[in-house]
Amino acid sequence: MFLKTVVILFYVKFCFGYTRDVNLEINENETIVDLLTRSMEITDYIVPEIDGEDFINILSPKIMELQPPFDLSSYNVSLKCQQSSEEFMIALNKFELWALRMYDASAKLTSGILNGNVNQFGDFDQCLETIIEKKSFQAQYCLAYIQPSVSSNFKYLNYLRTLALSFEAYKSKFEDPSHVVPKTSQIQWAFCIPSTCTHEELQHVLQQKLKTFINSSMINFDVEVKKEMCQIREESKKYDLGTKLALYFVAFVALIALLSTFYETYSASESQNEWLTAFSLKKNLKDMMSIEVPKGDIASPHGVRFFSMIMLILSHRSMEVEFNPVANRTQMSLMIKSPFSVLLRSSSLYTDTFLMLSGMLVAYSFIGRLQRGQNINVLKEIAARYFRVVPPMAALLLFGTFILPLLGDGPQWNMLITNQSEICKQTWWRNFLMIHNWFGFENICMTHTHHVGTDFSLFLIAPFMIMCLHKYPKKSMSVIFILALISTIGRFYITYARDMTVYVLFGIEYG
């Protein structure tokens, strides 16, 4: 709509001296070609000496002066990229629709920059859906990261940079894991370019273009364009063996669930086989919605678990908002900086709550059984714990690794979803061994499952400590106190030496 309006404004300005009353309405659904056709008809009536080609030649450079197109052809790029870029520029000067769509889909300067509106994703769908006939290339959408920096000597200019980057609520670097840390220190800018141009060529050309600006200002720009951040529209998706097996498995489980539900619903037998109703949707939904309180249940942990779960979800969601291109990001950052937001920046404490509850319930259960004279089969308890935790986590890994990447797309889809999927394809076995929490967040498959590994590791030593505590109370208490003291001192030392924090502080850096 903006481009159509600009066309009309230039048209009216051009023909102002020749016309008195001309009514040219803009239809939202009308294409540029239709609009120009109608413009030509009126122009021929008013100014018969102006033909369509002359009109385009006059109009095109004036519009391009407002927002110059991104031209790669005049830089040191491959021959294919150069030729495709030249074809794009020629077509754009002729106002060909496919070139206009690519130009229109690229990011442009907008208002609200000092309020943090610097991330411009352009029009992802318009770029990839552009049909280019009789050409050896197609439209390609790329999202570039641009990191501005200003010398500390220029305080006012540095302050303007800080405003544009919304005070950098989470300071980030290019090498930070993009699926974990929001890129608040970088500007994200979209380009719709020919598919014959690589991400390295886009990065090189963009860096060269910004150099001319660097030489005339005090601002330095670093550029990064990752391979996975350049996307083209695929005719059909190719599924690897893992994806096919995952889809077959999901279909098989769905079939089993339907058959089990059908058996429970229509079986004439009064005593139904428990194995055949194990996957029944009807039975499992009833069990999930049951509010029956088991004997010996402790009520208070349920409330603590509920509030911790809600706060943990809100904490994660508050950080995920930083990935979005928010128009008033600076105002949002000021909200994150406010005192009450500490409740949302304490995610590690909410995770520790679950570990505390898990340890308390294990101790309560085991000590009660020991006091009743029952024996504890450690291997059996560990196996029961493992097979209770692994199936739901395995289902989550299966979905997140092979199925979720197929369910959508977008400017950041590869960065947030596909990237996590590729990590899981390499490190899934760590989750099944419950050692995934031994590695950094950037190397964890499904980062939000890190506490599962920690909980299972603590459960491995819990039976032995509880049995010793039951048999040798005084000595065991001394040992537990010493272990707790060593753990506390060690945790404090690591936190202090590595300059770490329990809270997600405002302006914190990853690593």
Protein Blocks (a to p, Z undefined) as FASTA:
>chain_A
ZZmmmmmmmmmmmmmmmpcbdcddddfklcfklmmmmmmmmmmmmmmmbcfklmmmmmmm
mmmmmmccddfklpccdfklmmmmmmmmmmmmnopaklmmmmmmpccddehklnopabcg
bjmklmmmpccehiabdcddddddddddddfklmmlmmmmmmmnooolbacdfklcfklm
ccfkbccddddddfkbcfklmmmmmmmmmmmmmmmmcbdcdddddfklpccddfbacddf
klmmmmmmmmmmmmmmmmmmmmmmmpcbfbdcfklmmmgmklmmmmmmpccdcehiafkl
mmmmmmmmmmmmmmmmmmmmmmpccfklmlmmmmmmpmklmmmmmmmmmmmmmmmmmmmm
mmmmmmmmmmnopacdfklmmmmmmmmmmmmmmmmmmmmmmmmmmnggcjklmmmmmmmm
mmmmmmmmmmmnopmmmpcfklcghjllmmmmmmmmmmmmmmmmmmmmmmmmmlmmmmmm
mmmmmmmmmmmmmmmmnopafbdcehiaeZZ
